């Protein structure tokens, strides 16, 4: 098993630990190896706690910037070096870009956006949503090597008791590496805001907010909680919020410590994107809203009355502490 690991501002991304956990589920006793670009020894060591046994660290001036062609070729070579029958990615921006390229290079079957995995590395079965999440499809690959992408925040990252220091090997790539495409500019959207897929607390708003300017109530609550702002599909489709904030089957799947749903009725597609949250809090004036069946704590009331009081109360407690 080979897992693509991705670094972030504060170490490896949570999605990388989830990918290792997913790989362990179907490893069948075989070693779980990672491939990462320009990682530190500490980042690789941290992955060992989740069951990573060895890691290929790709270093050098040729990988300081993301270049999908070179990265895909390097990952494919790493898979051959490891003798991997399965190459696993998180279905995030880079994973979705790299996985098809690696599959072509390895002449491998490609199973994308999987929410369940079963079997062994040489016979993997996966479940993936199709038709906007209305249908779950069971799929498997018939090729000797399979490339898999797993939906973020579906496979909860789990540490293991018998963790060891991963054995590290290195590959060096210079600027002379053949680059057919490369990143020339990055524009950061919502700079300074937490990504809903990485945040420990998410506060989401729905049509109950009635107008885009009322999302200030959501932003204020998210700020005092130290969380990220999320939104329902209806809100995003209406143009009130960017798609990067959409939570649900056709948006992002989240698994925070706490999820606060404000003015969200709880459509099946939305629930599928946040149901794995550890604590779910719902605020809705309709006592029969489906969201309350999923919630651990519910407040029946108008968001325009509840949210300012909730925000003020939390701010006061935080200030005292």
ABEGO torsion letter per residue (X at the ends): XBBBBBBBAAEBBAAAAAAAAAAAAAAGGBBBBBBBBGBBAAAAAAAAAAGBABBBBBBEAAAABBBAAAAAAAAAAAAAAAGBABBBBBBBAAAAAAAAAAAAAAGBBBBBGBABBBEBAABBBBBBBBGGGABBBBBBBABABBBBBBBBGABBBBBBAABBBBBBBBBBBBAABBBABBBABBBBBGBGBBBAAABABBBBBBAAAGBAAAAAAAAAAAAAAGBBBBBBAAAAAAGABBAAABBEAABBBBBBABBBBBGBAGBAAAAAAAAABABBBBBBABAABAAAAABABBBBEBAAAAAAAAAAAAAAAAAAX
